Amino acid sequence: MAKAALLGAELTHKTLWNPTILGVLVFISAVMLFCGSVYLLLGTNLGARLGFLVAAAALTGFLVLLSVVWMTTATPLNSPKGRESKWSVREVVSDPSDAKLKKVDNIQQNGENIATEDLANIRPFIDAALVVPNPATSPEGTVAGPFAKYENSSLYIVGEQNLRAYNLGGGTHNLFFHNPRYAAIEICDVKVNPADVPFGEKPPTPTCDPLLPHQWVILERDLGSIRQPPIFFFFAFVAFFGLSLLGLHWYEKDARARKASSLTPVPAGS
């Protein structure tokens, strides 16, 4: 067990050798093993130049198909990904009409009520913005955001006690473009801090503190860029595939020219 723990510590401890140099060596070895072996077989049968062109065309064609799969997969878990979609807290104000984001001025009149299940999906993003990270449980280097002021998420209430929540916008236009989507969610501080309840006693049902004003959290939906890297890879692979096909075309033209120059002209019959 001690040897296994020591080995695990060595694997998790990052150095210049592991993973930097070791990763580069693994990549080069993989390319030489898989791509080099195919080129070796093609080169011995077709020649060095034609074998390289065929191997390059096959590889880049496969990468084009792979990038298409990356773009069309519903959840591309094993593909290059950009930012995932999320809600971003933009402001915390006393009323939506006071928000600097003017598009939410009339969200209470023009917006739609947020369903309970949708509000449950938004709550983690509110907690991430309002709760001060705990150094003991948070990843190293985590810093508190500009709106963080609560020690934990149990010190305020969201979606209960008749608190309101609205969203506005969303949808698409011109097929490819998205309309901005915003949300305004009312929160309140709890009347009794659960940490103040004596040990062994059941904490009371959370209720809003009537002496403290309610606040509104203004959020904007970030659609992310999860499929952006596969699109860039697709265009790059298409370009390399086109160059490979162009190289094969030039090789064929040269072969035809060499064959034509080696032919002996036959005199025309009289």
ChimeraX commands (.cxc) that place a marker at each C-alpha (Angstrom):
marker #1 position 0.00,0.00,0.00 radius 0.5
marker #1 position 2.83,2.37,0.83 radius 0.5
marker #1 position 4.47,1.71,-2.56 radius 0.5
marker #1 position 1.15,2.30,-4.35 radius 0.5
marker #1 position 0.64,5.59,-2.48 radius 0.5
marker #1 position 4.20,6.66,-3.31 radius 0.5
marker #1 position 3.67,5.81,-6.99 radius 0.5
marker #1 position 0.41,7.76,-7.04 radius 0.5
marker #1 position 2.11,10.78,-5.48 radius 0.5
marker #1 position 4.86,10.62,-8.12 radius 0.5
marker #1 position 2.30,10.49,-10.94 radius 0.5
marker #1 position 0.28,13.43,-9.62 radius 0.5
marker #1 position 3.32,15.62,-8.90 radius 0.5
marker #1 position 3.90,17.73,-11.99 radius 0.5
marker #1 position 7.46,18.32,-13.17 radius 0.5
marker #1 position 9.20,19.37,-16.38 radius 0.5
marker #1 position 9.59,15.70,-17.26 radius 0.5
marker #1 position 6.02,14.68,-16.40 radius 0.5
marker #1 position 3.85,15.79,-18.11 radius 0.5
marker #1 position 5.71,18.22,-20.43 radius 0.5
marker #1 position 8.62,16.27,-21.91 radius 0.5
marker #1 position 6.90,12.91,-21.42 radius 0.5
marker #1 position 3.78,14.17,-23.19 radius 0.5
marker #1 position 5.79,15.39,-26.18 radius 0.5
marker #1 position 7.61,12.07,-26.43 radius 0.5
marker #1 position 4.34,10.12,-26.24 radius 0.5
marker #1 position 2.86,12.25,-29.02 radius 0.5
marker #1 position 5.89,11.85,-31.29 radius 0.5
marker #1 position 5.99,8.10,-30.64 radius 0.5
marker #1 position 2.28,7.75,-31.42 radius 0.5
marker #1 position 2.65,9.62,-34.72 radius 0.5
marker #1 position 5.67,7.52,-35.73 radius 0.5
marker #1 position 3.96,4.28,-34.72 radius 0.5
marker #1 position 0.54,4.75,-36.32 radius 0.5
marker #1 position 1.15,7.19,-39.17 radius 0.5
marker #1 position 4.71,5.99,-39.83 radius 0.5
marker #1 position 3.71,2.33,-40.10 radius 0.5
marker #1 position 1.00,3.13,-42.66 radius 0.5
marker #1 position 3.44,5.28,-44.65 radius 0.5
marker #1 position 6.04,2.48,-44.53 radius 0.5
marker #1 position 3.60,0.00,-46.08 radius 0.5
marker #1 position 2.42,2.45,-48.74 radius 0.5
marker #1 position 5.95,3.62,-49.48 radius 0.5
marker #1 position 7.21,0.09,-50.15 radius 0.5
marker #1 position 4.36,-0.52,-52.63 radius 0.5
marker #1 position 3.78,2.87,-54.25 radius 0.5
marker #1 position 7.08,4.64,-53.79 radius 0.5
marker #1 position 8.17,7.25,-51.27 radius 0.5
marker #1 position 6.46,10.28,-52.87 radius 0.5
marker #1 position 3.18,8.69,-53.89 radius 0.5
marker #1 position 2.99,6.71,-50.65 radius 0.5
marker #1 position 3.37,9.91,-48.62 radius 0.5
marker #1 position 0.66,11.68,-50.64 radius 0.5
marker #1 position -1.79,8.78,-50.28 radius 0.5
marker #1 position -1.10,8.48,-46.54 radius 0.5
marker #1 position -1.51,12.24,-46.05 radius 0.5
marker #1 position -4.76,12.31,-48.03 radius 0.5
marker #1 position -6.17,9.36,-46.06 radius 0.5
marker #1 position -5.18,10.90,-42.71 radius 0.5
marker #1 position -6.54,14.39,-43.46 radius 0.5
marker #1 position -9.73,12.92,-44.95 radius 0.5
marker #1 position -10.27,10.93,-41.77 radius 0.5
marker #1 position -9.67,14.09,-39.70 radius 0.5
marker #1 position -12.29,15.95,-41.76 radius 0.5
marker #1 position -14.85,13.23,-41.00 radius 0.5
marker #1 position -13.82,13.26,-37.34 radius 0.5
marker #1 position -14.29,17.03,-37.08 radius 0.5
marker #1 position -17.76,16.68,-38.64 radius 0.5
marker #1 position -18.64,14.16,-35.92 radius 0.5
marker #1 position -17.33,16.59,-33.29 radius 0.5
marker #1 position -19.58,19.35,-34.63 radius 0.5
marker #1 position -22.72,17.24,-34.92 radius 0.5
marker #1 position -22.51,15.26,-31.66 radius 0.5
marker #1 position -25.02,16.40,-29.06 radius 0.5
marker #1 position -22.51,16.23,-26.19 radius 0.5
marker #1 position -18.98,16.10,-27.63 radius 0.5
marker #1 position -17.33,14.72,-24.50 radius 0.5
marker #1 position -14.21,13.47,-26.28 radius 0.5
marker #1 position -13.70,16.41,-28.61 radius 0.5
marker #1 position -12.02,19.81,-28.25 radius 0.5
marker #1 position -14.45,22.11,-26.48 radius 0.5
marker #1 position -14.72,25.80,-25.74 radius 0.5
marker #1 position -16.64,27.48,-22.93 radius 0.5
marker #1 position -19.79,25.75,-21.76 radius 0.5
marker #1 position -23.03,27.72,-21.54 radius 0.5
marker #1 position -23.78,29.24,-18.15 radius 0.5
marker #1 position -25.49,32.11,-16.36 radius 0.5
marker #1 position -23.27,35.06,-15.42 radius 0.5
marker #1 position -24.18,37.43,-12.59 radius 0.5
marker #1 position -23.95,40.97,-13.91 radius 0.5
marker #1 position -25.32,43.03,-11.02 radius 0.5
marker #1 position -26.91,42.88,-7.58 radius 0.5
marker #1 position -29.39,45.76,-7.12 radius 0.5
marker #1 position -32.29,46.73,-4.92 radius 0.5
marker #1 position -34.71,46.77,-7.87 radius 0.5
marker #1 position -34.44,45.79,-11.56 radius 0.5
marker #1 position -35.19,49.37,-12.56 radius 0.5
marker #1 position -31.94,50.42,-10.86 radius 0.5
marker #1 position -29.81,48.05,-12.93 radius 0.5
marker #1 position -27.16,49.52,-15.21 radius 0.5
marker #1 position -28.18,46.89,-17.74 radius 0.5
marker #1 position -31.06,48.84,-19.24 radius 0.5
marker #1 position -32.51,45.84,-21.07 radius 0.5
marker #1 position -33.92,44.54,-17.78 radius 0.5
marker #1 position -35.63,47.78,-16.74 radius 0.5
marker #1 position -39.10,46.44,-17.49 radius 0.5
marker #1 position -38.44,42.75,-16.91 radius 0.5
marker #1 position -41.16,42.58,-14.26 radius 0.5
marker #1 position -43.74,43.79,-16.80 radius 0.5
marker #1 position -42.40,42.24,-20.01 radius 0.5
marker #1 position -40.59,39.15,-18.69 radius 0.5
marker #1 position -41.87,35.65,-17.98 radius 0.5
marker #1 position -41.89,33.86,-14.66 radius 0.5
marker #1 position -39.08,31.36,-14.26 radius 0.5
marker #1 position -40.26,27.82,-13.59 radius 0.5
marker #1 position -39.15,26.10,-10.41 radius 0.5
marker #1 position -37.00,23.54,-12.24 radius 0.5
marker #1 position -35.30,26.27,-14.28 radius 0.5
marker #1 position -34.67,28.30,-11.14 radius 0.5
marker #1 position -32.99,25.26,-9.57 radius 0.5
marker #1 position -30.59,25.20,-12.55 radius 0.5
marker #1 position -29.78,28.90,-12.08 radius 0.5
marker #1 position -29.25,28.69,-8.31 radius 0.5
marker #1 position -25.70,27.21,-8.51 radius 0.5
marker #1 position -24.51,30.17,-10.59 radius 0.5
marker #1 position -25.98,32.59,-8.04 radius 0.5
marker #1 position -24.26,30.71,-5.23 radius 0.5
marker #1 position -20.95,30.78,-7.08 radius 0.5
marker #1 position -21.17,34.56,-7.40 radius 0.5
marker #1 position -22.51,35.47,-3.93 radius 0.5
marker #1 position -20.74,32.99,-1.65 radius 0.5
marker #1 position -17.17,33.65,-0.50 radius 0.5
marker #1 position -15.00,30.64,-1.45 radius 0.5
marker #1 position -13.89,28.46,1.44 radius 0.5
marker #1 position -10.08,28.07,1.31 radius 0.5
marker #1 position -10.36,24.59,2.83 radius 0.5
marker #1 position -12.64,23.20,0.11 radius 0.5
marker #1 position -12.08,25.48,-2.90 radius 0.5
marker #1 position -9.40,24.77,-5.52 radius 0.5
marker #1 position -6.09,26.51,-5.04 radius 0.5
marker #1 position -6.05,30.02,-6.48 radius 0.5
marker #1 position -9.82,30.56,-6.24 radius 0.5
marker #1 position -10.63,34.19,-5.48 radius 0.5
marker #1 position -13.89,35.76,-4.39 radius 0.5
marker #1 position -15.95,37.49,-7.05 radius 0.5
marker #1 position -17.10,41.13,-6.90 radius 0.5
marker #1 position -20.52,40.14,-5.45 radius 0.5
marker #1 position -19.37,37.58,-2.89 radius 0.5
marker #1 position -20.52,38.53,0.61 radius 0.5
marker #1 position -22.14,35.43,2.18 radius 0.5
marker #1 position -20.27,32.73,4.05 radius 0.5
marker #1 position -22.55,30.02,2.65 radius 0.5
marker #1 position -25.64,29.68,0.51 radius 0.5
marker #1 position -27.95,29.00,3.47 radius 0.5
marker #1 position -27.80,32.66,4.52 radius 0.5
marker #1 position -30.16,33.79,1.76 radius 0.5
marker #1 position -33.30,32.48,0.10 radius 0.5
marker #1 position -34.00,32.09,-3.62 radius 0.5
marker #1 position -37.34,31.06,-5.14 radius 0.5
marker #1 position -39.22,30.69,-1.84 radius 0.5
marker #1 position -41.31,32.94,0.44 radius 0.5
marker #1 position -43.09,34.35,-2.64 radius 0.5
marker #1 position -39.83,35.68,-4.04 radius 0.5
marker #1 position -40.07,36.62,-7.69 radius 0.5
marker #1 position -37.97,35.50,-10.64 radius 0.5
marker #1 position -38.26,36.59,-14.28 radius 0.5
marker #1 position -36.44,35.99,-17.53 radius 0.5
marker #1 position -36.49,37.99,-20.74 radius 0.5
marker #1 position -35.22,37.48,-24.28 radius 0.5
marker #1 position -33.67,34.40,-25.77 radius 0.5
marker #1 position -34.46,32.60,-29.00 radius 0.5
marker #1 position -32.83,32.98,-32.39 radius 0.5
marker #1 position -33.10,35.32,-35.35 radius 0.5
marker #1 position -31.91,34.90,-38.94 radius 0.5
marker #1 position -31.36,31.20,-38.17 radius 0.5
marker #1 position -27.75,31.57,-36.97 radius 0.5
marker #1 position -27.89,34.39,-34.41 radius 0.5
marker #1 position -29.14,34.31,-30.81 radius 0.5
marker #1 position -30.99,37.00,-28.93 radius 0.5
marker #1 position -29.54,37.91,-25.51 radius 0.5
marker #1 position -31.31,36.33,-22.56 radius 0.5
marker #1 position -31.53,37.92,-19.13 radius 0.5
marker #1 position -32.90,36.96,-15.73 radius 0.5
marker #1 position -33.79,38.95,-12.64 radius 0.5
marker #1 position -34.14,36.91,-9.44 radius 0.5
marker #1 position -35.21,38.26,-6.06 radius 0.5
marker #1 position -33.32,37.12,-2.95 radius 0.5
marker #1 position -33.55,37.90,0.74 radius 0.5
marker #1 position -31.43,37.32,3.82 radius 0.5
marker #1 position -32.63,34.64,6.23 radius 0.5
marker #1 position -34.07,35.68,9.58 radius 0.5
marker #1 position -32.20,33.04,11.60 radius 0.5
marker #1 position -28.68,32.00,10.73 radius 0.5
marker #1 position -28.55,28.17,10.76 radius 0.5
marker #1 position -25.10,28.41,12.36 radius 0.5
marker #1 position -26.64,30.15,15.41 radius 0.5
marker #1 position -28.98,27.22,16.17 radius 0.5
marker #1 position -27.73,25.27,19.23 radius 0.5
marker #1 position -26.26,21.87,18.48 radius 0.5
marker #1 position -28.86,19.11,18.50 radius 0.5
marker #1 position -31.84,21.39,17.85 radius 0.5
marker #1 position -33.71,21.31,14.57 radius 0.5
marker #1 position -33.12,24.51,12.58 radius 0.5
marker #1 position -36.28,26.49,11.82 radius 0.5
marker #1 position -37.73,26.80,8.36 radius 0.5
marker #1 position -35.80,29.54,6.53 radius 0.5
marker #1 position -37.76,32.79,6.35 radius 0.5
marker #1 position -36.89,36.23,5.07 radius 0.5
marker #1 position -35.63,38.77,7.55 radius 0.5
marker #1 position -38.24,41.60,7.54 radius 0.5
marker #1 position -35.66,44.12,8.76 radius 0.5
marker #1 position -33.38,43.70,5.76 radius 0.5
marker #1 position -34.32,44.83,2.23 radius 0.5
marker #1 position -34.70,42.33,-0.59 radius 0.5
marker #1 position -32.21,42.33,-3.42 radius 0.5
marker #1 position -32.33,41.40,-7.09 radius 0.5
marker #1 position -29.65,39.40,-8.86 radius 0.5
marker #1 position -29.35,40.32,-12.54 radius 0.5
marker #1 position -27.96,37.56,-14.75 radius 0.5
marker #1 position -27.13,37.19,-18.43 radius 0.5
marker #1 position -27.02,33.90,-20.30 radius 0.5
marker #1 position -23.61,33.10,-21.75 radius 0.5
marker #1 position -24.15,30.64,-24.59 radius 0.5
marker #1 position -20.48,29.71,-24.51 radius 0.5
marker #1 position -18.44,28.43,-27.43 radius 0.5
marker #1 position -18.49,24.68,-26.92 radius 0.5
marker #1 position -18.53,23.91,-30.69 radius 0.5
marker #1 position -16.18,26.66,-31.79 radius 0.5
marker #1 position -12.91,24.62,-31.63 radius 0.5
marker #1 position -14.36,21.74,-33.74 radius 0.5
marker #1 position -15.36,24.27,-36.40 radius 0.5
marker #1 position -11.83,25.69,-36.52 radius 0.5
marker #1 position -10.40,22.16,-36.73 radius 0.5
marker #1 position -12.84,21.34,-39.55 radius 0.5
marker #1 position -11.68,24.22,-41.76 radius 0.5
marker #1 position -8.01,23.47,-41.01 radius 0.5
marker #1 position -8.42,19.77,-41.85 radius 0.5
marker #1 position -10.34,20.62,-45.04 radius 0.5
marker #1 position -7.44,22.86,-46.12 radius 0.5
marker #1 position -4.88,20.10,-45.48 radius 0.5
marker #1 position -7.09,17.54,-47.23 radius 0.5
marker #1 position -7.36,19.84,-50.24 radius 0.5
marker #1 position -3.58,20.26,-50.35 radius 0.5
marker #1 position -3.14,16.48,-50.24 radius 0.5
marker #1 position -5.55,16.01,-53.13 radius 0.5
marker #1 position -3.81,18.79,-55.04 radius 0.5
marker #1 position -0.48,17.04,-54.48 radius 0.5
marker #1 position -1.94,13.80,-55.87 radius 0.5
marker #1 position -3.26,15.69,-58.88 radius 0.5
marker #1 position 0.15,17.21,-59.57 radius 0.5
marker #1 position 1.79,13.80,-59.19 radius 0.5
marker #1 position -0.61,12.34,-61.73 radius 0.5
marker #1 position 0.07,15.17,-64.18 radius 0.5
marker #1 position 3.82,14.65,-63.83 radius 0.5
marker #1 position 3.42,10.90,-64.36 radius 0.5
marker #1 position 1.38,11.50,-67.51 radius 0.5
marker #1 position 3.95,13.98,-68.79 radius 0.5
marker #1 position 6.80,11.53,-68.16 radius 0.5
marker #1 position 4.88,8.75,-69.90 radius 0.5
marker #1 position 4.08,10.96,-72.88 radius 0.5
marker #1 position 7.72,12.03,-73.26 radius 0.5
marker #1 position 8.92,8.43,-73.27 radius 0.5
marker #1 position 6.62,7.37,-76.09 radius 0.5
marker #1 position 8.10,7.05,-79.58 radius 0.5
marker #1 position 6.11,8.99,-82.18 radius 0.5
marker #1 position 4.56,6.76,-84.81 radius 0.5
marker #1 position 4.82,8.17,-88.37 radius 0.5
marker #1 position 1.53,8.84,-90.01 radius 0.5
marker #1 position 0.67,6.46,-92.81 radius 0.5
marker #1 position 1.00,7.70,-96.34 radius 0.5
marker link #1:1,2 radius 0.2
marker link #1:2,3 radius 0.2
marker link #1:3,4 radius 0.2
marker link #1:4,5 radius 0.2
marker link #1:5,6 radius 0.2
marker link #1:6,7 radius 0.2
marker link #1:7,8 radius 0.2
marker link #1:8,9 radius 0.2
marker link #1:9,10 radius 0.2
marker link #1:10,11 radius 0.2
marker link #1:11,12 radius 0.2
marker link #1:12,13 radius 0.2
marker link #1:13,14 radius 0.2
marker link #1:14,15 radius 0.2
marker link #1:15,16 radius 0.2
marker link #1:16,17 radius 0.2
marker link #1:17,18 radius 0.2
marker link #1:18,19 radius 0.2
marker link #1:19,20 radius 0.2
marker link #1:20,21 radius 0.2
marker link #1:21,22 radius 0.2
marker link #1:22,23 radius 0.2
marker link #1:23,24 radius 0.2
marker link #1:24,25 radius 0.2
marker link #1:25,26 radius 0.2
marker link #1:26,27 radius 0.2
marker link #1:27,28 radius 0.2
marker link #1:28,29 radius 0.2
marker link #1:29,30 radius 0.2
marker link #1:30,31 radius 0.2
marker link #1:31,32 radius 0.2
marker link #1:32,33 radius 0.2
marker link #1:33,34 radius 0.2
marker link #1:34,35 radius 0.2
marker link #1:35,36 radius 0.2
marker link #1:36,37 radius 0.2
marker link #1:37,38 radius 0.2
marker link #1:38,39 radius 0.2
marker link #1:39,40 radius 0.2
marker link #1:40,41 radius 0.2
marker link #1:41,42 radius 0.2
marker link #1:42,43 radius 0.2
marker link #1:43,44 radius 0.2
marker link #1:44,45 radius 0.2
marker link #1:45,46 radius 0.2
marker link #1:46,47 radius 0.2
marker link #1:47,48 radius 0.2
marker link #1:48,49 radius 0.2
marker link #1:49,50 radius 0.2
marker link #1:50,51 radius 0.2
marker link #1:51,52 radius 0.2
marker link #1:52,53 radius 0.2
marker link #1:53,54 radius 0.2
marker link #1:54,55 radius 0.2
marker link #1:55,56 radius 0.2
marker link #1:56,57 radius 0.2
marker link #1:57,58 radius 0.2
marker link #1:58,59 radius 0.2
marker link #1:59,60 radius 0.2
marker link #1:60,61 radius 0.2
marker link #1:61,62 radius 0.2
marker link #1:62,63 radius 0.2
marker link #1:63,64 radius 0.2
marker link #1:64,65 radius 0.2
marker link #1:65,66 radius 0.2
marker link #1:66,67 radius 0.2
marker link #1:67,68 radius 0.2
marker link #1:68,69 radius 0.2
marker link #1:69,70 radius 0.2
marker link #1:70,71 radius 0.2
marker link #1:71,72 radius 0.2
marker link #1:72,73 radius 0.2
marker link #1:73,74 radius 0.2
marker link #1:74,75 radius 0.2
marker link #1:75,76 radius 0.2
marker link #1:76,77 radius 0.2
marker link #1:77,78 radius 0.2
marker link #1:78,79 radius 0.2
marker link #1:79,80 radius 0.2
marker link #1:80,81 radius 0.2
marker link #1:81,82 radius 0.2
marker link #1:82,83 radius 0.2
marker link #1:83,84 radius 0.2
marker link #1:84,85 radius 0.2
marker link #1:85,86 radius 0.2
marker link #1:86,87 radius 0.2
marker link #1:87,88 radius 0.2
marker link #1:88,89 radius 0.2
marker link #1:89,90 radius 0.2
marker link #1:90,91 radius 0.2
marker link #1:91,92 radius 0.2
marker link #1:92,93 radius 0.2
marker link #1:93,94 radius 0.2
marker link #1:94,95 radius 0.2
marker link #1:95,96 radius 0.2
marker link #1:96,97 radius 0.2
marker link #1:97,98 radius 0.2
marker link #1:98,99 radius 0.2
marker link #1:99,100 radius 0.2
marker link #1:100,101 radius 0.2
marker link #1:101,102 radius 0.2
marker link #1:102,103 radius 0.2
marker link #1:103,104 radius 0.2
marker link #1:104,105 radius 0.2
marker link #1:105,106 radius 0.2
marker link #1:106,107 radius 0.2
marker link #1:107,108 radius 0.2
marker link #1:108,109 radius 0.2
marker link #1:109,110 radius 0.2
marker link #1:110,111 radius 0.2
marker link #1:111,112 radius 0.2
marker link #1:112,113 radius 0.2
marker link #1:113,114 radius 0.2
marker link #1:114,115 radius 0.2
marker link #1:115,116 radius 0.2
marker link #1:116,117 radius 0.2
marker link #1:117,118 radius 0.2
marker link #1:118,119 radius 0.2
marker link #1:119,120 radius 0.2
marker link #1:120,121 radius 0.2
marker link #1:121,122 radius 0.2
marker link #1:122,123 radius 0.2
marker link #1:123,124 radius 0.2
marker link #1:124,125 radius 0.2
marker link #1:125,126 radius 0.2
marker link #1:126,127 radius 0.2
marker link #1:127,128 radius 0.2
marker link #1:128,129 radius 0.2
marker link #1:129,130 radius 0.2
marker link #1:130,131 radius 0.2
marker link #1:131,132 radius 0.2
marker link #1:132,133 radius 0.2
marker link #1:133,134 radius 0.2
marker link #1:134,135 radius 0.2
marker link #1:135,136 radius 0.2
marker link #1:136,137 radius 0.2
marker link #1:137,138 radius 0.2
marker link #1:138,139 radius 0.2
marker link #1:139,140 radius 0.2
marker link #1:140,141 radius 0.2
marker link #1:141,142 radius 0.2
marker link #1:142,143 radius 0.2
marker link #1:143,144 radius 0.2
marker link #1:144,145 radius 0.2
marker link #1:145,146 radius 0.2
marker link #1:146,147 radius 0.2
marker link #1:147,148 radius 0.2
marker link #1:148,149 radius 0.2
marker link #1:149,150 radius 0.2
marker link #1:150,151 radius 0.2
marker link #1:151,152 radius 0.2
marker link #1:152,153 radius 0.2
marker link #1:153,154 radius 0.2
marker link #1:154,155 radius 0.2
marker link #1:155,156 radius 0.2
marker link #1:156,157 radius 0.2
marker link #1:157,158 radius 0.2
marker link #1:158,159 radius 0.2
marker link #1:159,160 radius 0.2
marker link #1:160,161 radius 0.2
marker link #1:161,162 radius 0.2
marker link #1:162,163 radius 0.2
marker link #1:163,164 radius 0.2
marker link #1:164,165 radius 0.2
marker link #1:165,166 radius 0.2
marker link #1:166,167 radius 0.2
marker link #1:167,168 radius 0.2
marker link #1:168,169 radius 0.2
marker link #1:169,170 radius 0.2
marker link #1:170,171 radius 0.2
marker link #1:171,172 radius 0.2
marker link #1:172,173 radius 0.2
marker link #1:173,174 radius 0.2
marker link #1:174,175 radius 0.2
marker link #1:175,176 radius 0.2
marker link #1:176,177 radius 0.2
marker link #1:177,178 radius 0.2
marker link #1:178,179 radius 0.2
marker link #1:179,180 radius 0.2
marker link #1:180,181 radius 0.2
marker link #1:181,182 radius 0.2
marker link #1:182,183 radius 0.2
marker link #1:183,184 radius 0.2
marker link #1:184,185 radius 0.2
marker link #1:185,186 radius 0.2
marker link #1:186,187 radius 0.2
marker link #1:187,188 radius 0.2
marker link #1:188,189 radius 0.2
marker link #1:189,190 radius 0.2
marker link #1:190,191 radius 0.2
marker link #1:191,192 radius 0.2
marker link #1:192,193 radius 0.2
marker link #1:193,194 radius 0.2
marker link #1:194,195 radius 0.2
marker link #1:195,196 radius 0.2
marker link #1:196,197 radius 0.2
marker link #1:197,198 radius 0.2
marker link #1:198,199 radius 0.2
marker link #1:199,200 radius 0.2
marker link #1:200,201 radius 0.2
marker link #1:201,202 radius 0.2
marker link #1:202,203 radius 0.2
marker link #1:203,204 radius 0.2
marker link #1:204,205 radius 0.2
marker link #1:205,206 radius 0.2
marker link #1:206,207 radius 0.2
marker link #1:207,208 radius 0.2
marker link #1:208,209 radius 0.2
marker link #1:209,210 radius 0.2
marker link #1:210,211 radius 0.2
marker link #1:211,212 radius 0.2
marker link #1:212,213 radius 0.2
marker link #1:213,214 radius 0.2
marker link #1:214,215 radius 0.2
marker link #1:215,216 radius 0.2
marker link #1:216,217 radius 0.2
marker link #1:217,218 radius 0.2
marker link #1:218,219 radius 0.2
marker link #1:219,220 radius 0.2
marker link #1:220,221 radius 0.2
marker link #1:221,222 radius 0.2
marker link #1:222,223 radius 0.2
marker link #1:223,224 radius 0.2
marker link #1:224,225 radius 0.2
marker link #1:225,226 radius 0.2
marker link #1:226,227 radius 0.2
marker link #1:227,228 radius 0.2
marker link #1:228,229 radius 0.2
marker link #1:229,230 radius 0.2
marker link #1:230,231 radius 0.2
marker link #1:231,232 radius 0.2
marker link #1:232,233 radius 0.2
marker link #1:233,234 radius 0.2
marker link #1:234,235 radius 0.2
marker link #1:235,236 radius 0.2
marker link #1:236,237 radius 0.2
marker link #1:237,238 radius 0.2
marker link #1:238,239 radius 0.2
marker link #1:239,240 radius 0.2
marker link #1:240,241 radius 0.2
marker link #1:241,242 radius 0.2
marker link #1:242,243 radius 0.2
marker link #1:243,244 radius 0.2
marker link #1:244,245 radius 0.2
marker link #1:245,246 radius 0.2
marker link #1:246,247 radius 0.2
marker link #1:247,248 radius 0.2
marker link #1:248,249 radius 0.2
marker link #1:249,250 radius 0.2
marker link #1:250,251 radius 0.2
marker link #1:251,252 radius 0.2
marker link #1:252,253 radius 0.2
marker link #1:253,254 radius 0.2
marker link #1:254,255 radius 0.2
marker link #1:255,256 radius 0.2
marker link #1:256,257 radius 0.2
marker link #1:257,258 radius 0.2
marker link #1:258,259 radius 0.2
marker link #1:259,260 radius 0.2
marker link #1:260,261 radius 0.2
marker link #1:261,262 radius 0.2
marker link #1:262,263 radius 0.2
marker link #1:263,264 radius 0.2
marker link #1:264,265 radius 0.2
marker link #1:265,266 radius 0.2
marker link #1:266,267 radius 0.2
marker link #1:267,268 radius 0.2
marker link #1:268,269 radius 0.2
marker link #1:269,270 radius 0.2
view
